[in-house]
Amino acid sequence: MDLYEALEGRRSIRKYTADPVPDETLQKLLQAARLAPSWKNGQCWRFIVVRDPSRKQQLSASLPDGNPCKRAIAEAPVVIVLCADPHASGHQDGKDYYLLDAGLAMQQLMLAAHAEGLGTCWVALFDEAAARPACHVPEPYRIVALTPLGVPAHQPSPRPRRELKEIVFAEEWGKPLE
Ligand SMILES: Cc1cc2nc3c(=O)[nH]c(=O)nc-3n(C[C@H](O)[C@H](O)[C@H](O)COP(=O)(O)O)c2cc1C
């Protein structure tokens, strides 16, 4: 799949079939994540691949009931737990770049998953203290996000995006790009 096709076609997937994710495919996705850029190439990220139903259940329980991905975390064949060490990345003017490093790697994994016909959904709304023991994540690592991973059981319509003219300026703030 062409990169632009993947960018256009990816959706947050919140329902999965029970089909397993082959190990070779999983390896390809993790390789894609590994290639992401990072602060001084610090590669502060770590990924935990979870297939065990009781761990997935524990991770799902760390999401509030209103989180639309709660069932998917329990039921998808795989959950990826995205961890990062804040000390292995940079801080500049109050900005913590470990979140960006980890997010870039996750996005690469998500696009690669879509190219392989698999779905993902970034999940950030969860209780980190409740998720941590499910996979024995040690300090100082933070759990940045979770994603279910598997064969999509639905094809959501695209969510709206702001028009370019609203988000892009030319030369200075507020000046439209012609
Ligand atoms: C930082 C971040 C946190 C998110 N957290 C959640 C979440 O906790 N639960 C959920 O169902 N979706 C979550 N999402 C998915 C967004 O709702 C989704 O990306 C957005 O609605 C656009 O839809 P799309 O991904 O299908 O284009 C999150 C996305 C991002 C980038």
PDBQT file of the ligand as one rigid body, heavy atoms in Angstrom, charges set to zero:
ROOT
HETATM    1  C1  LIG A 201      -3.475  11.275  22.041  1.00  0.00    +0.000 C 
HETATM    2  C2  LIG A 201      -4.708  10.507  21.648  1.00  0.00    +0.000 A 
HETATM    3  C3  LIG A 201      -5.480   9.919  22.635  1.00  0.00    +0.000 A 
HETATM    4  C4  LIG A 201      -6.611   9.150  22.283  1.00  0.00    +0.000 A 
HETATM    5  N1  LIG A 201      -7.291   8.474  23.272  1.00  0.00    +0.000 NA
HETATM    6  C5  LIG A 201      -8.355   7.710  22.929  1.00  0.00    +0.000 A 
HETATM    7  C6  LIG A 201      -9.021   6.942  23.922  1.00  0.00    +0.000 A 
HETATM    8  O1  LIG A 201      -8.655   6.913  25.105  1.00  0.00    +0.000 OA
HETATM    9  N2  LIG A 201     -10.074   6.178  23.520  1.00  0.00    +0.000 N 
HETATM   10  C7  LIG A 201     -10.498   6.134  22.223  1.00  0.00    +0.000 A 
HETATM   11  O2  LIG A 201     -11.471   5.427  21.933  1.00  0.00    +0.000 OA
HETATM   12  N3  LIG A 201      -9.878   6.850  21.254  1.00  0.00    +0.000 NA
HETATM   13  C8  LIG A 201      -8.816   7.631  21.566  1.00  0.00    +0.000 A 
HETATM   14  N4  LIG A 201      -8.131   8.321  20.589  1.00  0.00    +0.000 N 
HETATM   15  C9  LIG A 201      -8.565   8.221  19.176  1.00  0.00    +0.000 C 
HETATM   16  C10 LIG A 201      -9.210   9.516  18.661  1.00  0.00    +0.000 C 
HETATM   17  O3  LIG A 201     -10.502   9.658  19.217  1.00  0.00    +0.000 OA
HETATM   18  C11 LIG A 201      -9.261   9.479  17.112  1.00  0.00    +0.000 C 
HETATM   19  O4  LIG A 201      -7.943   9.428  16.608  1.00  0.00    +0.000 OA
HETATM   20  C12 LIG A 201      -9.969  10.699  16.529  1.00  0.00    +0.000 C 
HETATM   21  O5  LIG A 201     -11.330  10.717  16.896  1.00  0.00    +0.000 OA
HETATM   22  C13 LIG A 201      -9.881  10.721  14.988  1.00  0.00    +0.000 C 
HETATM   23  O6  LIG A 201     -10.414   9.521  14.443  1.00  0.00    +0.000 OA
HETATM   24  P1  LIG A 201      -9.529   8.601  13.468  1.00  0.00    +0.000 P 
HETATM   25  O7  LIG A 201      -8.333   8.129  14.256  1.00  0.00    +0.000 OA
HETATM   26  O8  LIG A 201     -10.439   7.457  13.086  1.00  0.00    +0.000 OA
HETATM   27  O9  LIG A 201      -9.145   9.434  12.296  1.00  0.00    +0.000 OA
HETATM   28  C14 LIG A 201      -7.007   9.054  20.913  1.00  0.00    +0.000 A 
HETATM   29  C15 LIG A 201      -6.198   9.650  19.933  1.00  0.00    +0.000 A 
HETATM   30  C16 LIG A 201      -5.064  10.340  20.285  1.00  0.00    +0.000 A 
HETATM   31  C17 LIG A 201      -4.173  10.912  19.194  1.00  0.00    +0.000 C 
ENDROOT
TORSDOF 0
